[in-house]
Amino acid sequence: MGASRDKKMRRIAEMTETAPSKKKEEKTSGYNKKAVIIAAVVAVVAIVVLVFNSSLLYRYGTAVTVGGEDYSAAEFNYFYSSAYNNIYQQYYQIFGDSARQYMPDTTRPLSEQYEDESTGTTWASYLESMTLLRMNTVTMLCKNAEEEGFKLSDRAASQIEESFKTLPDAARSIGLRSVKGYLEYVYGKGMNEKILRKCTRMEALAMEYSTYRAEQYQFSDEELDTYYDENLANDYDFVNFRRFFFSTTPADGEDAETAKANARARAIEFQSRVTDEQSFVDLAYEYAADDVKATYEDPDATLMGGYGTSLNSAYYHDWLLDNQRATGDCAVLPDPDEETSMDGFYVVYFIDRDVNDYPSVNYTYMYIPVGSVSRDAYADDEAYYKAAADATAGAVSLANEISESWSADPSDENYDALLSRYADSIGDSDTVKRDGKYDMSDNVISWLFDPGRKAGDVTVLDSQYGNAYYVMRFDGTDIYRSRALAKNEMGSQAFSDWQEEVSADYKSTLKGLMRFTKKIPALGG
């Protein structure tokens, strides 16, 4: 009996140790479930925080959809930054170094600065609208290029890759250690070289395709001539003339009415004595005041020339561009028989009107700048002048070196190779089609329009400002300059009409992740 009881007691003890009561089991099970839920919530929060603090949302989430194409916040920011830079470049072309004063302060958020205070448009909202417009255009052009099998040129692709080699130096120039940090400073969080390459190639493809498409429109010579005569002649014809000015500003002790009458009489007298161009030159010297007479010893002192557009503000604009105007015509302007608020009278002599009926030219060039030399960096003038001369000699030597290599093989392939080899020294390069003579310096005109010039000729030309040299290849002549101007404008208009029609199908749809856009450190974000 005692052994049997001990056995039972051991069994009860084992059951007590290994099997908790049901009540205790239920309580413990509840704690375990709560612990699992809390751990899961903590994990989710950690993941969300990790994602928000990383670049994943900026690179892979959709911020905007354009024509069925999804763009991330990083991609949107690329076009946003480009929109800012494009606007700045437009201002720079007009205002030069003063362009900055027309742009927003990049040390402050763009959302706090007005682009147009009268409409309440901030710089942030203005740039957003410009960005979406550009994204619509680029998306549309790239899709159409792809459908037509049009691909980015090897030259453009090579230039893009060359530009990527400069990123480390660009980063160091603003005190950043990595390209990643530089890209996120310029374009915002999430930007990397892969996204930058994609966006840059898209813009380059869109640009090349738009040029290609505009070139495909064909017009007859008659259509081009008619368009030029009716729409462009008064803007692009180049007028050569001479002028001499009689001021109505009173001399000491002279009243305004007397001064005006004397100026009027002298102008009429001058004009009545003109018999030909040389007589105009001689009379200018005769009538010039003593303190400026030396100026008119130069026969070209009265010689003028300009496009119709450059003469718009002149009193003699309409007279010069009258289709009945003939060589030798001479007049006093404004009309001396009419009242005028002008402070004097011009005597104007018409020489000729260039109607751009000459073959335009095609050429390719590389621009070699002379290294900048600061006077402050040198102890005396002698050292400074020597450094400046050395910088010029270095640019000349480099230009001659490139020219010699290019002359030996004037092919496009060698041109691309030279651009790559001397990328750090070449300031600019381009191929120009159907250009005219009046936008060039005299030495460039003389070389390009030399009757003996042959396609493939290469030379070095100075910029005539002493700050750069051109290595230039002549690519041949093309259609008349007047027809080239008409073709450019008619083709651009036809392309714009097509683009407007096709772009109607490309709408922008903003997504939730737009809230992560426009936070760009370089633009105050």
Salt bridges, closest charged atoms under 4 A:
GLU69 OE2 - LYS143 NZ 3.75
GLU75 OE2 - LYS198 NZ 2.65
GLU128 OE1 - LYS518 NZ 2.44
GLU148 OE2 - ARG213 NH1 2.89
GLU161 OE2 - ARG197 NE 2.88
GLU162 OE2 - LYS165 NZ 3.11
ASP169 OD1 - ARG172 NH2 2.35
GLU184 OE2 - LYS180 NZ 3.66
GLU203 OE2 - ARG134 NE 3.27
GLU215 OE2 - ARG434 NH2 2.68
ASP221 OD2 - ARG483 NH1 3.40
ASP225 OD1 - ARG483 NE 2.86
ASP237 OD2 - ARG353 NE 2.72
GLU277 OE2 - ARG242 NE 2.90
GLU286 OE2 - ARG273 NH1 2.81
ASP318 OD1 - HIS317 ND1 2.85
ASP322 OD2 - ARG325 NH2 3.84
ASP329 OD2 - ARG325 NH1 2.97
ASP337 OD1 - ARG264 NH2 3.04
GLU339 OE1 - LYS260 NZ 3.57
ASP381 OD1 - ARG375 NE 2.79
ASP390 OD2 - LYS386 NZ 2.98
ASP412 OD1 - ARG155 NH2 3.58
ASP412 OD1 - ARG473 NH2 2.89
ASP416 OD1 - ARG155 NE 2.90
ASP450 OD2 - ARG453 NH2 3.63
ASP457 OD2 - ARG453 NH1 3.09
ASP475 OD1 - ARG473 NE 2.63
